[in-house]
Every structure is written in C-alpha cells, then in structure tokens.
Amino acid sequence: MQREPGAFARQTVLIVVVTVLAVFTWRASPWIADALFGPGGEPRPVTARGDLAAFETTIIDVFESARGSVVYVETAEQVTSPWRRGSFEMPRGAGSGLVWDDRGHVVTNHHVVAGASSATVRLADGRAFGATAVGASPAHDLAVLRIGVGVDRPDPIPIGESASLSVGQTVIAIGNPFGLDWTLTTGVVSALDRTLPRRQGPAIERLIQTDAAINPGNSGGPLLDSAGRLIGVNTAIVSPSGTSAGIGFAVPVDVVNRVVPEIIARGGYAPPRLGIEIDQRLNRRIEDRLGIDGVAVLRAEPGGPAARAGLEGLRRTRDGGFAPGDVITAIEGETVGSIDALYAALEQHEAGDRIGLTVWRDGAERSVTVTLAPGG
C-alpha cells in the first residue's frame, strides 16, 4: 500500500504534539486542581464581587423588620344546603392585614371581610387565631379585626405619615397575592390624590397610586416607605385582566390613622356633619342649570350647623316651582366640585372645628363660617 507523500511526517508531528500535551497535563494536574477546587481538592467558595447595593440592604432590612407585623386573613361564609338539613361554613376568600397595636387589633380592607361569617388571622410564625370583627368604614374600605394573642405578641407596624409623600418615592408592599404568603414587591409612588369610583357607594378619595405589583390577596396589606413606616393600606388595582398592571391604590395612612381609632372606639366611623341634606341626581341637575361645580344644599337641618350659619336650601317660588338655594363650592379654600369631594374635605376636620365655606347664592359668592357637629 502506498502512502501519500508527507503523510508519515504529519503523523509523526501529531504524535509528538499529543505526547507533549499529555505530559504537560499530567505534570500540571495538581496546579489545575488547586486552581479549580483549592488545596486538597475541596470546592473553592464563590468570591463576591462586592457588597450589596445600599438600596438592596435597605429593602431587605425593611422586609425582615415588617414581616412579623403582616398577617394572612382567611374568611368563610355560612352556607345553607338545600339538599341536607343545617348549614356549614365554606372558604370565601383571603387577603392581607397588619398588626395595629399591642391589644390584638388587625387592620385590613372592608371588602376582604364583608359578608363573611368568620375570619382567621395567620401570623408570620405560623400561629392562627379566630378573629372577632370590631367594625368597619366601607367608605374608606377599612375594617378592624381583633385576635387574642396571649404571649409572643407580634409588634405593631410603625406608623408613618402620608401628607409629605412625593411622586417617585420608593415604596414597598408586603402581602399574600394569590395565597403566596408574605410576598414583597417594590415600586414608587406613581401619583397622589387619586379618586377611585366604585359600583356601589361613594368614590374613595385621596388615594396613593403605586406601580408596586399588587394582586388579589394583597388587599389590606401595608404599603411602606424605605424607612419601614406604614404610609398606606393597599386596597385596589386597575387592570383589564384582574392582575397587576402597574396601577395599584392604597388608602393613605393619614386617613387610616384618623379612621381606625374611631372604629376601635365606636365600631364605625362617621365624619363630622354640616347638617345639610343633599342628593346626587338633583345636585347634577342644579349644577347643569347654574353652570357651576359644587354641592347644592337641598335643606339645612333646623338647628344644625349650616342653619345656624345662615345657609339655605331649595326655595319654593310664587309659581309653585323651586329655586336653587346655596351651593357650596369650597371648604377652607379647597374646591369641592362633587358630593364625594365634600365628604373628603370634611374628613380632614373634627367635630367642633370652625371651617370657612365658600357659598354661591343668587349669582354671587360669599363666605360663611360653620362649626361642625359630631357625625352620626
């Protein structure tokens, strides 16, 4: 058999190269092993490239501090079976909540517990307690439960304030979305003073908007600032799919801090009263007729704050018709263009406060001072 010219020389060179590589690998194998695994063949630890960023450690610290103050709320409803005698409870839904004080009060959303016959509060350490309903304020979507924790009570969540919040400020949400307990999401304050219309009841005013992921199950959980202080209670989302679309809302803590103590003390919340009767549909008709935005006084309650200040409601004309009375257009200089805005403005005050009203009457504006009465 004839070989191709030069084939023997190439084969010889290949053999030499392979031999040299084999010898090098054999001689260098301890060094290679030490480089990969460390002396003695032990795996080498991964060396960090540096410390975590400051904002990461801040978020971690906030979660570790607040986790024990966040709870998982499960509800059930009483169901009567048409096929068998008696009734039974079946799971209704779940949400989140937060420890308010050291007396076992837990704050959550009203819609989380509305219509439920019972509720169970589960703590971060795994303990579960049957909860008693203390009261609620549906207008604010807030409710208070109470649990009997005898020992190892979880710490109340630190309370912040929401009046000085800024758009772009970092926020942290902790809750139980889709039953995935104690989940953390982060984002920013996207907007302030948002109004959220509802199918039933008045709109919720002055909400915080955030892009932190909020999903079903987050309701009632805390919205925190980067210092770990409560700045809001997560309440709702706007989403075509029903899941997070980056538009979530929280009740500001300044509202929570005003409403919750009233619920604990009285079982509910009632804002201070002006002592006037108003009607949504008639209000729109009067606004359209007069071409102004405000709240039309249909009737001033005899002896009430508005009547004592001289406010007047609808007046009957000589031809048997009615003429508009006073229309409230501002409270303490803040425009009130709707009934919801009027209620929201009143909630910034307490019974006994003297507040200034701007009132439209007979084509002219005038100022009136009213002393607010207790709600009821």
Secondary structure, 3 states (H helix, E strand, C coil): CCCCCCHHHHHHHHHHHHHHHHHHHHHHHHHHHHHHHCHHHCCCCCCCCCCCCHHHHHHHHHHHHHHHHEEEEEEEEEEECCCCCCEEEEEEEEEEEEECCCCCEEEECHHHHCCCCEEEEECCCCCEEEEEEEEEEHHHCEEEEECCCCCCCCCCCCECCCCCCCCCCEEEEEECHHHCCCEEEEEEEEEEEEEECCCCCCCEEEEEEECCCCCCCCCCCEEECCCCCEEEEEEEECCCCCCCCCCEEEEEHHHHHHHHHHHHHHCCCCCCECCEECCHHHHHHHHHHHCCCCEECCEECCCCHHHHCCCCCCEECCCCCEECCCEEEEECCEECCCHHHHHHHHCCCCCCCEEEEEEEECCEEEEEEEECECCC
